[in-house]
Amino acid sequence: MHWFQKKEIKIPDVNLALKPDQNRDFTVKLERDACLKHLSHALGSNERGVVLKLYIENFKQLNQLLGYEYCENLLNQILAYLKETCGNYVYHYIGVEYMIVLDHLSQGQAMSLAEKIAGRFDHAWKIDDTDCLCSVQMGLCAYPGHAVTSEQMLKCLDLAVTRAGEGGPNQAVIFDSTLQNQLLRRQAIALYLKTALEKEEVEILYRPTFSTETGTFTRAELSMRIFIKGLGLIGAGEFMSVAEDSGQIRALLYYALEKVCQCIRQAEDAGCEFQSITLPVSPVLFLQEDFIDEVARVIKAYRITQGTLALELKESALTMGYLNFNIMLQKLADMGVELILSEFGSGCSSISASLDLPVHTVKLERLFIWQLETNEKSRHIIQGLIRIANDLNLSIIAEGVETENQVSVLTAAGCSCQQGFYYSPALKQENLIRILGKNREESTSYLSEQ
């Protein structure tokens, strides 16, 4: 008999006046508390078991498409299936995340169970005679072993779920020594970032953009990297996600915003002819109440000329609260900030969003650029995307340009702004200032200095 008997959760009479959403949230909180209590006890015992975390993908889109009531019924049907398949220890942890504590199961048994669940999600769920397909990501972690506390267990499961998502829909991944090393690496990066800004240990570089129309370097984009002893050089592509997860992204990007504005001011004081300098931003910044105020502050502090500061946002971020993005992007545009949407062509939403959002510039998905070397069809995709951007009166930038062939195709198609190692590596600020507005011949000596 299990040590932990999960009782049916009832809402106390005092809460009967709550709205349905409030009742649901209250119930989920009780479920979450019960889950954490169960995890704590399991990890403190000498018994073995496995914890499974299940995350339902794209549920927000399902809600918008099929409606609230339909999706509530869908969740109830999924929960009933999970309890029937896995037993009583299924917890609605938060949102569309479910935790399943599989006491006394081995990793092999738990994985077989996960595969059975994945198989069910390969088929439609029927609600009121309407079929619906939704997919899941699952992460598993055995105990005892990798985690000693509930907090550590949750981190292990999060990483396993993320890895499962990389494999496609309805996948399950067991947390193992490889993921353990990744987790330790992320923890080391998070610890380093706590003091890196104070000690000025974040290296700031700039990727220049060349204009084939003017024959000069007209733009640049900020890039960051850090060096951690034992780990080596780590680029922003890796440590930015760590900063987001550890709550350090705000401080990091506000620091970078300050650096970009300092660079713009120096470039203008030096008489450089350029269009803009870009800071790629995380969608997390749009959740900060002071984001617009902070941008306004640095624009005023560094006397930034209208249009010379650019902020770049990934197209995929638009799925996270579209209306809020629209409002904030419009405020930034009204302040004279150039708005750049990257990953152009990676999905239909990037094109449709350009029709409604105050975006000035788009960046071609670099995968299409690279495929020019191996797939002839990519030429037609690039030509079509450039034509769409021109028809929408949007500027367009190609990143990841590395070969003569890529330059030839892009230029012929009408994309004059190109960025990549074909033209220049990432440069320190002093060298960027020396090449802005200059041609490649004038810039040669500075492009090799790092």
N, C-alpha and C positions, 0 to 999 in steps of 0.2 A: 504493500500500500504506500502511495506517495506521502511524503511528509507534509506536503502543502495542498490543502484542499481549497480550490478556488470557489468562492461563493458567488451566487448570482448577485449582480450589482443592482441595487435599487436606489432610486433618487429619494432622499428624505423628503417628508411632507413640506418642510420649509421651502423647498425649491420648486414646488409644483407650479408656482406662478411664473417660473422662468420661461422665456421663449424657447421654441424647439432647438434653435442653434445653441442656446445657453445650456439647455439640458444635455445636449449631445456633448458639448465641450466638458461639462462637469463629469459626465459618465466616462469620457475618455481619460480625464485626469485620474479618476479612481482606478481605471484599468492600468494606466501608466505606473501609478504608485504601487499597485499590486505586482506588476511585472518587475519593477526594480527590487521589491522586497523578495520576490522569488529568486531573482538573479543573485542577490546578495547572499541568500541562504545557500543556494546551489554552489556558488563559488567558494563558500566557506566550509563546505562539507568535503568529505573524501570520496564522494561518489562521482562517477563519470556521467557525462551527458553531452548534449550538443544544443546550442541555441541557433535558431534560424530566424533571420530577419527577411521579411518579404515587403517589397515596395512596388506599388502599382504605378506604371508609367502613364504619362499623358492624361491623367485623370481630369485635369483642369479643362482640357479640350473636350473630353467626353461630357463634362458638366455643361459646357457652353452649347454643345451640339444636341444633347439628349434631354437636358433639363435636370434640375435639382432632385425632384421626386424619383425620377428614373434611376439616377445614380445612387441615391440612398438605398433603393431597393436592390440595386446591383451589389453594393457593399454588404448588405445584409445577406444576400445569397452567397457571396464569396466567403464571408465569415462563417456561415453555416457549413459550407463545404470544408473549410479548413478545420473546423472543430470536429466534423465527422471523420475526416481523414487523419488528423493528428492527435485527437484527444481534447481534453478540456483546457489544456494549458496554452491557449491561443489568446494573445492580448492585442487589443487595438491600441497601439502605442501612441501614435500621433498622426494626424492627417490621414494619409493612405499608406501608412507603415504598420505592419503587424509583426509582433514578436512571438515566436513559438518556442517554448522551453521543452526540449525532448529529453526528459530525465531517463538515464540508464541506456540510452541508445548509443551505439558506436558511430564513428564517422561514416562507415560504409552504409549502415542502416539509415542514417539521416540523409545521406546523399540519394539513396534509392527513393526515399520519401519525397525529397525535393524534385527529383526527376518525374515522379508521379504527378506532383502539383504542376510542374511545367507542362506536362502533357495535357492536363485539364485546361490550361490557359491557351493551348493551341487551338481549342475549340470555342465556339461562341457561347455566351451566356444569354439566356432568353428571359426577357422581362416584358410582361404584357404583350406577348406575341411579337416582340421586336428583338432581333438578335444583336448582340454587341460583342466585338472582339476587343480585349484589352490584354496587355502584356505585363509581365512582372520581371523584376530583378531580385535574386535571392542570394544572401550571404550566410554562410554557416561558420560557426566557430566552436570547437570542442573544448570542454573543461574536464578536469583541471589541465592547465598548460599555458596558453598564451596570455590569459587575463586573470588577474587576482581580484580586481574590483569590478563593480558594475560599469563604472565609467570606462575602464580599459576594455571591457567586453564590447561596449557600444562602439568604441573607436575601431576595434577589430572588425566588427560586423559592417560598419560604414564603408571601410576600405574594401571588404569582400563584395559588397553590393555594387560599389563603383566599378570594380573589376568585372563583375558579371555584366554590367551594362555595356561595357566595351565589347562584349562578345555577341551582342545582338539581343533580340527579345527572348524572354522565357529561358534565361540562363541562371545557373547556380554555381557559385564558387566557394570553396572551402578555404578559410583562412589558414595559411601554412607558413613555413619558415621563410619563403620568398616574400610573402606579404608582410610578415613580421619585420623583415629587414627594411621593406618600404616604409612601414609605419615608424620604425626607429629613425629612418632618414628624415621623414617629415617632422618628427618631434625635434630632431636636431636642428632642422632649418627654422622651425618655429621659435626655438630657444635662442638661436643666433639673432633672429630678426628683432628680438626684444631690445637689444642694445645696439644693433647695427646702425640705426639712424642717428642716435646720439653720438656715436663714434665716427660718423661719416664713412662707414665701411660699405655702403651701397655704391657700386660704381655706376656712374651715369655716362651713357654713350648715346650717339645719335646716328640713325641710318639715313643717309642723304637720298633724296629723290631727284632723278635727272629728267629734264624735259628735252625730248628730241625735237620739239618745235623751236625752242630758243637756243638749244645747244648748251644749256647751263644747268647747274644745280639750283633748283628753285624751292625745294621743300626739305623737311627732315622730320624724323619721328624718334621720340625718346625711347631708349632701350635701357634696361637695368640688368645688372648681374652682381652676384656676390661670390666671395671665395670663403669656403669653410674648410678649415684644416681637417684632413681625413676624408672629406667629400669632394673637394676640388671646386672648380668653377660651376656655378649653378645659375642658369638663366631665368628670366622672369616667367617664362612659360611654365616652369616648375614651382618657383617659390611664391608666385602670385596666388595660386590656389591654396597653398599652405597659409598665406596671410589672410585669405578669406575665411578659411575654416577656424583659424586661431583668433579672429577678431582684430587683426593688425592691419587690415587692408586700408582702412581710413587714414591712419597715420602715414602709411607708406605712400599712398597716392597723393595725399596733400603735400608731402615732402617733394614728390616728383613734380607736382603742379608748380610748386615754388621754383624748382630748378628750371623747368621749361620757360617760365616767365622771365627768369634771370637771363636765360639764353637769348630770348627774343629781344630783351632790352639791350643786351650787349651787341647783338647783330644789328639792331637799328642804330645804335650809337656809332657803330663802325661803318655805317653807310651801306650795309649789304642790301642787295636787291633780292628779295625772296617773297614767296607767297605766304607760307605759314609753317609753324613748327607744331607737331602733333604729340599729344599725350594719350595713349590708349588707356581707357578707364574701365573699371569693373562695374557691372550693374549694381553692386552693393552700394556704390556711392550715391545712387539715386534714392536710396532708402535713408540717407543721412539728411536730417532736417536743415543742416547748415551748409549743404553742398552748394547751392546757388549763391549764398552769401559769401562763401569762401572763394568761389570763382570771381565774384564781383570785387572782393577785397584785393586779390592779386592783380587783377586787371588795372585797378586804380593805383595800387602801390607801385607797379612797374610801368605805368603809363603805356599800356599795351595798345597799339594801333588796331583799330577794328579789322577783324579778319585774319590777323597774324597768329592768334592762338586757335588751335584746332583740338577738338576732343574726338577720339575714335571709340566707337561702341560696336561690339559684335552683333551681327544680325540675330544670332541665337538668343540674345538677351531680351529681345522684344516679346518673347513668350512669357516673360515674368512681369505681368501687370502693364499691358500696353497703354492704357489710358494715362497712367502716371508718367510713363516715359514721354508720351506726346506732350503733356503739359510742361514738363521740365525741359524737354528739348526746345520747345517754343520759347521758353524764357531765356535759355542760353543763346538761341539764335537772335533774339531781340537785343541781347547784350553784345552782339557782334562776334560771337564765337563760331568758327567754322565747324560744322558737324559732319563727321565721316562715318559711314556705315561699312564695316568690313565684312568679309565672307560673302560678298556679292556673288550670287549664282549658286550658293550652296543649298538654297531652298526657295520655294515660290514666295514665301513670306518676305524675303529680302526685297523682291521686286515690288510686290503689292504695298509693302510698308513705305517704300520710297514715294509712293503717290500721295500719302497722307502726312508723313512726318516732314519736318523742316530740315531735311538732310541736304547738304550742298555737294557732297562728294561720296563716291563709293569706291571700295577696293575690291579688285577681282580676287576670288578665291585662288590662293597660290597653287592648289592642286591642279587646276586647269593649266596653269603656266608650265608646271613640271611635266604634265602629260603631253605637251607639244612635242616632246622628244620621243615619245613611245606610241602615241595614239593620234592618228590623223584626224579623227572625229573631233578632238578637242579644239582644233582650229575653228571649226564651224560654231561651236559653243561660244568661244571667246568672241568671235566676230558678232554673233547675235547679241551677247551681253553688252558689248561696247556700243552697238547700234541702239539698244534699248536705253542705255545711260545717256547717249547723245540726244535721243528723242525726248527724254525726260528733262533735258537741260541740266544734267548732272555732270560734274567733273568725274574722271575715273582714273584710278591709280592701279598699276599692276605691281605686285610685290613678288619677290622670289625670282627675279630675272637673273639668269646665270649664263645664257648662251647667245651666240650671234643669231641663231635660228629664232629664238624667242623674241629677241629685239626686232627682227625683221617682220615677223607675223604681227606683233603688237602695233608696231609703227604703221604698217600697211593698213591695219584695221581701224586706225584712228585713235589709239591710246598712246598719247605722247608722254605721260608722266609714268616713269618706270623706276623701280627700286630693287636693288639686289646686288650681289657680289660682282656681277658683270661690270657695274659702275663703281662701286665703292664698298669697303667693309664698314662696319660701325666705327664712328670716329669720336674722339674726345671733343669737348666743346670748343677748345681753342682752334682745333683744326677744322671743325665745321664752319666756324666764323670765317676762316680763311678761304673756304671754297664756295660759300653761298654766293650765287650770282656770277660765278666764274665757270669757264668751260673746262673740259677734261684735261686739256693740255696745260692750262694754267694751274690746275689742281694736282697734277701728278705727284709732286714731291710730298704733298700732305696726305695723299690717299694711302701711302705705305706706312705712315707713322701711326703707331698704336699707343 
